[in-house]
Amino acid sequence: MTLEEIEFELELAGLSREQQVKLLSFVKMNGFDAKTLDKKLQLMGYEAIFSIYDVEDDQK
C-alpha cells in the first residue's frame, strides 16, 4: 500500500490527524506491515482495518 492509501484508510477509520501522522511516520520508518498497524490501531481503540490487505498480498 502507498502512504496515500494508508492515510485514506486511517481517515475513513476516524483517526485524528495527530494519530494519522504518528502511524504514517511509523510506516515510513518500518514499512507497511498490516498486522502491526492493526495491533497499533486496536491499542488506540479502533477496529483492525489493514488485515484484509495482508490476506490479499498473501494470495498474489
N, C-alpha and C positions, 0 to 999 in steps of 0.2 A: 504494500500500500504506500501511496505517496503521503507526504506530510499534509498536503491539502485534503486528501481523502480522510485521513485520521482526524484532522481538525474539524471537518464537516460532521463526522460521526460523533465527536465529542460535543459539538454544538447541539446536535439533534438530541443527545442524551441529557442536555440541560446543565452541563458543567459551566461554571463561571469562567470568565476569560482568564482569571488567575490560575484556575485549576487546569484549563486547557494548555496554557503556556508551560506550566510545570510538567505535564505529561509529554508535550511536544519536545521540550528540552531533553527529557529522558530518552525519547525515541531518537533524537539527533545524536545523542552520545552513545547509545547502546544498540540502535537498530530496532526494527519493528519485531516485536515478539507478542503475538496475540494473547497467549496465556498470562504473561507477566503484566501486560496492560490491563487485562480483565481483573487480575488479582488486585492491582492498584485501584481500579475503579470500585471494586467491591469494598475495599478498605475505606474508600471515600464515601461509601453509602449508595453507590449506583449499581445498576444491573450490569452484568457482563455483556459486552456488545461485540467484541472482536474475535471470539472463538469461532464464529461462523466463517471468518476469513481464513483461519488456521486450517479448518477442515477442507475448504476449497483448495488451499495450497497443497495439502497432502494428496489430493486426488489428481493433481496435474502430473 
